[in-house]
Amino acid sequence: MKLPEYSLFTILLSALLVFFGSLSLQSQVPFECNGNFFLSLTSGGQSQFYTLEINPATGGVTFNPLGTTSGFRINGVGYRSTDNLIYGVSPVNAQFLYQIDATGQVFDLGLLNGLSTPPYYAGDITPNGNFLVLLGNGGTVVSTVNLGSGNFETTNTSLSTTSGRNVFCTDIAFDPLTGGIYSFDGVQQRLVKIDLSDNTIDDETYPTTNAADGIGALFFDSFGSLWGYGNSPGENDARNLYQINIETGSVVVRQTGPPSPGKDGCSCPYNIQMQKTVTPTLAVSCSEVSYQFLIANLSGNAQTGIDFLDELPTGMTITEITQNPYIGNVVSGVGTNELGIEDMVITPGIDSIVIKVFLENDLDGIYKNQARLSGLPERFGEENFSDDPLTLIRPDSTALIVEPLSISFNSTELQLCSGDTLFLAPISNGANFNWNTGETTSEISITEAGNYSVTVTNDCEMSVDAINITQEPQALNIGEDETIALGEALTLRPQYFGFNNPVFSWSADPPSVDLCPDCPRPVVQPLFTTTYKLEMKDSLATCSIQDSIVVNVTKDRQVFVPNAFSPNSDGLNDLFTLYSKGPVIIKRLEIFNRWGDLVFFIEGIDTNDETLGWNGFFKNERMNPGVYVWQAELEFLDGVVERKFGDVLLIR
């Protein structure tokens, strides 16, 4: 959808209507467009307007009220940069347009004709201040209200999502840099982008998040960062201040504040703001740091006659102005602790001034200061101070921590394990390193025991530390690989030296539940070919050593069955059963006479157990000599089941 275009006559007529209409609204007090976030919080059917601020004492979010409750329920609010007033609508039933000034006073501008499909919870004003853009019914329709026309002409257009799914968006915000429209979908819990050129909501590009369930108040700051106030999943009230990355869609809670059931928000990023950072934030005396002054001019016009001043603490000296994209007169700079630029021309957009600063000797402590822009237009507050973007408090001083030159290993002795490489990386804020090995890097690798020292220096300080590296020889040998038959047991007997109080840690591949993990000499009975690994270390040291052994398992499934037995109670071959080298379970053994009658049956016995075999009786009667047929179902230790059958001669 394209925003409406109007003829010159219509524009002139609209301007006259707005002018004469403003005569009746002379009590309005415009806001200062200074980067504040504004919230409309609704309770009991009435909205109260607040500025959202970070408490400098506690770091918590605070709501500073603008006047008293409005007496109206107002949503879809947006900040209009052309008159520095806030506009919004009644979200349900008849849609009235309201105007809010810096005192919190609400002006009823009348009923909007033509709005479609309430409720209207989401809204913002275009960067040029011409249109209030509203989302109806959570995102199925977009309505634009022409704020420059006398009767606030309204157009409605249907929206569709790229995925075809439903969305529920409770606020929108215009990117002050690109004009793009962003919202947060409470159904899929993700950032979405609205394109009015084809009337679509892109609800597929950004990932879902578990940080927020709904964000009912969205607003951009002057540097193009998107913020929101909303609620976590499972909570009804909004209490989280979110920072939202419009590149990745990530949503991060930056602070918590007072709970609110109903909320809407807007901001005025169309001003001039400045951020100040220092790199590194932790430095030493006699070193150099870099200060960056990021200046955002989103006012839409070049601002002239602006003065810049940054007075650095005593002991800091500017050595270079590495970047200054602005026209102006540099009245102080290199060789001083003060950067002063007069009569600057700050062009639209975001750019930065960068300087290098030398920190003199014995400059230890925390140093904070703010840069200042003055000569700004009155609607921007005439002057403002730099902000540290690493904190939420706005604006606040940028801190630099300066510490004495130092180096520390945090230990006087370390043990080097056999065959290992040890990396020595002492904690230091020094600039130049000189090891007793001749190396000049900040960390070195060693493979031998000995005493190692390092000296760090800068232009005016020096610090030294040393560490002793010890090494104790150790050895471990479990032995050569072994081969055993299925069902056999083996004792693992490791040989070792160099351990005063050894700790054993055995593991098996494939895993074995029967393995004793901390036994010095475990007994193993693997069902499959298995690799046993032992890791040993001294309980008082950090070094460990490993060795492994492969135990091959042969699977001889040979079962021995006698072809005759003589149940005459002479103690020899009195019972018939099956035999094997290793344990095998006879799941089922059946014996039949020559007519096919079952004369013996038994389940769940082990091979080699002669006490449970067939004694030649059937129903307490001695069976006649002759040939009998048998069949058996056998289960081996590794779970393999086999069936065997044959015949046996009963001898009397």
SVG drawing of the C-alpha trace seen along z (x, -y; Angstrom):
<svg xmlns="http://www.w3.org/2000/svg" viewBox="-18 -31 84 135">
<polyline fill="none" stroke="black" stroke-width="0.4" points="0.0,0.0 1.3,-3.5 0.6,-6.3 -1.8,-8.8 -0.6,-11.7 -2.3,-15.1 -2.4,-18.1 -0.8,-21.4 -4.3,-22.9 -5.2,-20.2 -1.9,-20.6 -2.4,-24.4 -6.0,-24.0 -4.9,-21.4 -2.2,-23.7 -4.8,-26.5 -7.2,-24.2 -4.4,-23.0 -3.4,-26.6 -6.8,-27.9 -7.5,-24.7 -4.4,-25.3 -5.8,-28.6 -8.2,-26.7 -5.5,-24.5 -3.0,-27.1 -2.8,-25.6 -0.8,-22.7 2.8,-22.3 5.0,-20.5 7.6,-17.9 11.3,-18.3 12.5,-15.7 15.3,-14.5 15.2,-10.7 12.7,-9.9 10.6,-6.8 6.9,-7.4 4.3,-4.9 0.6,-4.8 -0.4,-2.4 -4.1,-1.6 -5.9,-0.5 -9.6,-0.6 -10.4,-1.9 -8.2,-5.0 -4.8,-5.7 -2.0,-7.4 1.0,-8.7 4.6,-8.3 8.2,-8.8 10.2,-5.6 13.5,-6.2 16.3,-4.3 16.8,-5.2 20.4,-6.3 20.5,-5.1 19.1,-1.6 19.4,-0.9 15.7,0.1 13.0,-1.1 10.8,-3.8 7.7,-5.4 7.5,-9.2 3.8,-10.3 2.8,-13.2 0.0,-14.9 -2.9,-12.7 -5.0,-10.0 -6.4,-11.1 -10.0,-10.1 -9.7,-8.2 -8.5,-4.9 -5.8,-5.6 -3.8,-3.2 -1.9,-3.2 0.2,-6.2 2.9,-7.8 5.2,-10.8 4.9,-13.5 8.2,-15.2 6.7,-18.2 4.8,-19.5 6.4,-17.5 3.0,-16.1 1.8,-12.5 -1.3,-11.2 -3.4,-8.1 -6.9,-6.6 -9.5,-4.9 -8.9,-1.3 -12.4,0.1 -16.0,-1.0 -16.0,-4.5 -12.5,-5.6 -11.7,-9.0 -8.4,-10.8 -6.5,-12.3 -3.6,-14.6 -1.4,-14.5 1.1,-17.3 4.1,-17.4 1.9,-17.9 -0.2,-14.8 -3.2,-16.8 -5.4,-15.1 -7.1,-17.0 -10.1,-15.3 -9.7,-15.9 -13.0,-14.2 -14.3,-11.0 -12.3,-9.4 -14.6,-8.4 -13.8,-5.3 -11.6,-3.3 -12.2,0.4 -12.1,3.6 -11.3,2.6 -9.5,3.0 -6.6,0.7 -3.8,1.4 -0.8,0.8 0.3,-2.5 3.1,-4.9 3.6,-8.1 5.7,-8.1 9.1,-9.7 7.9,-12.8 5.1,-13.4 2.4,-13.2 0.5,-10.0 -0.6,-8.1 -0.4,-4.4 -2.6,-1.9 -2.9,1.9 -6.5,3.1 -7.6,6.5 -4.0,7.5 -2.7,7.1 -5.4,8.0 -5.8,4.4 -3.7,1.2 -5.2,-2.2 -3.5,-5.5 -4.8,-8.8 -3.6,-11.9 -2.6,-14.3 -2.1,-17.1 -5.7,-17.2 -8.4,-19.1 -10.7,-16.2 -8.0,-13.6 -8.8,-11.5 -8.4,-7.8 -7.7,-4.9 -7.9,-1.2 -6.0,1.7 -6.0,5.5 -2.8,7.1 -1.6,10.7 1.3,12.7 4.0,14.3 3.4,17.6 -0.4,17.6 -0.7,17.9 -2.5,15.5 -0.5,12.9 -1.3,10.6 0.7,7.4 0.0,4.9 2.4,2.1 4.5,1.0 7.5,-1.3 9.1,-3.1 12.8,-2.7 14.1,-6.3 17.0,-5.4 15.2,-3.4 11.5,-4.0 10.9,-0.3 8.0,0.8 8.6,3.4 6.3,5.2 6.2,8.3 3.9,11.1 2.5,12.6 1.2,15.7 4.5,17.0 6.6,14.9 8.9,13.3 9.9,10.0 8.0,9.2 8.4,6.6 5.5,4.8 5.9,3.8 3.2,1.3 4.4,1.5 2.8,5.0 0.7,5.0 2.4,8.0 3.7,8.9 6.9,10.9 6.5,13.4 9.1,16.0 12.4,14.2 13.1,13.8 13.4,16.7 11.0,17.4 12.0,16.4 11.3,17.7 12.1,14.3 8.8,12.6 5.2,13.6 4.0,10.1 5.5,6.7 2.8,4.0 5.1,1.0 7.8,0.6 10.1,-2.4 13.4,-3.2 16.2,-5.3 18.2,-7.8 20.8,-5.3 18.4,-2.8 18.1,-0.4 14.7,1.1 13.3,1.4 10.1,2.7 8.2,3.1 6.3,6.4 5.7,9.6 7.5,13.0 5.8,16.2 3.2,17.2 2.8,13.7 -0.1,11.4 1.5,8.1 4.3,6.4 7.4,5.8 10.4,6.3 12.4,3.8 13.6,5.6 16.3,4.7 15.6,6.2 18.1,6.7 16.4,5.9 19.2,7.7 19.0,11.1 15.6,10.9 17.1,11.7 15.1,10.4 17.0,9.8 15.7,8.6 17.8,5.6 15.9,4.5 12.6,5.1 10.2,2.5 6.7,2.0 4.0,4.4 1.4,3.1 -1.7,4.9 -2.3,2.5 0.5,0.7 1.5,-1.2 4.6,-3.2 6.4,-5.6 9.5,-7.7 11.0,-10.7 14.3,-9.6 14.2,-12.5 16.8,-14.6 20.5,-14.9 22.1,-12.5 25.6,-11.5 27.2,-8.3 30.7,-8.2 32.8,-5.0 36.5,-4.3 38.7,-1.4 40.0,0.4 37.8,-0.3 40.6,1.1 44.0,-0.5 47.3,-1.2 49.3,-4.4 51.7,-5.4 49.5,-3.7 47.1,-5.0 43.3,-4.7 40.8,-5.7 37.6,-7.7 34.7,-7.6 31.9,-10.1 29.0,-8.7 26.7,-11.5 23.2,-10.7 21.4,-13.5 17.9,-12.2 16.3,-15.6 16.1,-15.4 18.2,-18.5 21.8,-19.6 22.2,-21.4 24.6,-24.4 26.3,-26.5 26.7,-23.5 29.6,-23.5 31.3,-20.3 33.3,-20.1 34.9,-17.2 37.1,-18.0 39.2,-14.9 40.5,-14.4 43.9,-15.9 46.7,-13.6 45.2,-12.6 46.6,-14.2 45.1,-14.1 47.7,-12.8 45.6,-12.6 42.2,-13.4 41.9,-10.3 38.4,-11.1 36.3,-14.2 33.7,-14.2 32.1,-17.5 32.8,-21.0 33.8,-23.3 36.6,-25.1 38.9,-23.0 39.8,-25.4 41.5,-22.9 42.8,-19.3 46.2,-17.7 48.6,-18.4 45.8,-19.2 43.2,-17.3 40.3,-19.2 38.7,-18.6 36.7,-21.7 35.0,-22.3 33.0,-25.4 30.4,-26.2 30.0,-22.6 27.8,-21.5 26.2,-18.2 24.8,-16.5 21.9,-14.1 22.8,-10.5 25.1,-8.8 28.9,-9.4 31.6,-9.7 34.6,-11.7 37.5,-9.6 40.6,-10.7 43.6,-9.0 44.6,-9.9 47.8,-9.2 47.5,-8.3 50.3,-9.8 52.3,-8.1 50.6,-7.2 47.1,-7.8 45.4,-5.1 41.7,-5.0 38.3,-5.3 37.8,-8.3 34.4,-9.5 33.3,-12.4 30.8,-13.5 31.1,-15.3 28.6,-18.1 26.8,-19.4 25.4,-22.9 23.7,-25.4 21.0,-22.9 17.5,-24.0 15.2,-24.7 12.9,-21.7 15.9,-19.5 16.7,-20.9 19.4,-23.4 22.2,-21.2 22.7,-17.5 25.4,-15.3 27.0,-12.1 25.7,-8.7 27.6,-5.5 25.8,-2.9 27.1,-0.1 24.7,-1.2 21.0,-1.7 21.1,-5.0 20.6,-7.9 22.6,-10.0 25.6,-9.0 29.3,-9.4 31.7,-7.1 34.1,-5.4 37.7,-4.5 39.5,-2.3 43.3,-2.9 45.3,-0.3 49.0,0.0 51.1,2.1 51.0,5.7 51.6,9.3 50.7,12.5 50.7,16.2 48.2,16.7 50.5,19.6 54.1,20.1 54.3,23.7 52.6,25.9 53.1,29.5 53.8,30.4 52.4,33.8 54.4,36.3 54.1,35.8 52.0,32.6 52.4,29.0 51.7,26.4 50.7,22.9 51.8,20.0 49.5,17.1 49.9,14.8 47.3,12.2 48.7,8.8 47.8,5.4 51.2,4.7 52.2,3.7 55.6,5.4 56.6,8.9 60.1,10.3 60.5,14.0 63.7,15.5 63.3,17.9 63.8,14.9 60.2,14.9 58.3,11.6 54.7,12.9 52.0,12.5 51.9,16.3 54.3,19.2 54.1,23.0 56.6,25.2 57.4,28.9 60.1,29.0 60.3,28.4 62.1,25.4 61.8,21.9 60.1,19.4 60.0,15.6 58.5,12.7 58.9,9.0 56.2,6.6 57.0,3.0 55.5,-0.2 57.0,-3.6 57.4,-4.2 56.7,-1.1 57.9,2.5 56.6,5.6 58.1,9.1 56.7,12.5 58.0,16.1 56.7,19.6 58.4,23.0 57.3,25.9 57.8,29.4 57.5,32.8 57.3,36.3 57.8,39.3 54.8,41.6 54.1,44.9 51.2,47.2 50.9,50.5 47.8,52.8 49.5,55.4 49.0,57.0 45.6,57.7 44.0,60.9 41.7,63.5 39.2,65.5 36.2,67.7 32.7,66.5 31.8,67.0 35.4,66.9 36.6,64.3 39.8,62.3 41.5,60.2 43.0,56.9 46.4,56.3 47.9,52.8 51.5,52.1 52.5,48.5 54.9,46.2 55.1,42.5 51.8,42.4 51.9,41.8 48.2,42.2 46.7,43.5 43.1,43.0 41.7,45.6 39.1,44.8 38.1,47.7 35.8,47.5 34.7,50.0 33.7,49.8 31.1,51.1 29.9,50.2 29.7,52.9 27.5,52.7 29.6,55.3 32.8,53.3 34.1,51.9 35.2,48.4 37.6,47.7 39.0,51.1 42.8,51.6 42.4,55.0 38.8,55.5 37.6,58.9 35.8,58.8 33.7,61.3 32.8,59.6 30.2,61.0 31.7,59.2 35.1,58.1 35.7,55.1 38.3,52.3 39.0,51.5 40.6,48.1 42.2,47.1 42.9,43.4 45.1,43.0 46.0,39.9 47.5,39.0 44.9,37.8 47.2,34.9 48.1,33.9 46.5,32.8 48.4,35.1 46.8,38.3 48.0,41.1 46.0,43.6 46.4,47.1 44.0,49.6 43.7,53.3 41.5,55.2 39.9,58.4 38.8,60.5 35.9,62.9 35.7,66.1 32.3,67.6 32.6,71.4 29.0,72.5 29.9,76.2 27.6,78.3 28.5,81.9 25.6,84.5 26.2,88.1 24.8,90.7 24.0,93.2 23.4,93.3 22.7,96.1 20.4,95.1 21.3,98.0 22.4,96.0 26.1,97.0 27.1,93.4 28.2,93.5 26.1,91.9 23.0,92.2 21.4,89.0 21.1,87.6 21.8,83.9 23.9,81.5 27.4,80.2 29.4,77.1 32.7,75.4 31.1,72.2 27.7,71.6 24.7,72.1 21.0,72.0 18.9,74.9 15.7,73.0 13.8,76.2 14.7,79.9 12.2,82.5 12.7,86.3 10.3,88.6 9.9,92.4 9.8,94.1 6.0,93.6 6.4,89.8 5.2,89.6 6.8,87.0 8.6,88.8 10.7,86.0 10.4,82.2 12.4,79.5 12.9,75.6 15.5,73.1 18.4,75.2 22.1,74.8 24.3,77.2 26.7,79.4 24.2,79.8 23.8,83.6 21.4,83.4 18.6,82.1 18.9,84.5 16.6,87.4 16.9,90.4 15.2,92.9 11.8,92.8 8.4,91.7 5.5,91.4 7.6,93.2 8.1,96.2 11.4,97.4 11.5,97.0 12.6,99.9 16.1,99.9 16.1,98.4 16.6,95.3 14.9,92.0 14.7,88.8 15.6,85.4 15.4,81.7 16.7,78.6 16.5,74.8 19.7,73.2 20.5,69.6 24.2,68.4 25.6,65.6 25.5,63.1 21.7,63.7 22.0,66.0 19.4,68.8 20.0,72.1 17.9,75.3 19.6,78.7 18.2,82.2 19.4,85.9 18.9,89.3 20.2,91.2 20.4,94.9 19.0,95.9 20.9,98.9 19.8,101.1"/>
</svg>
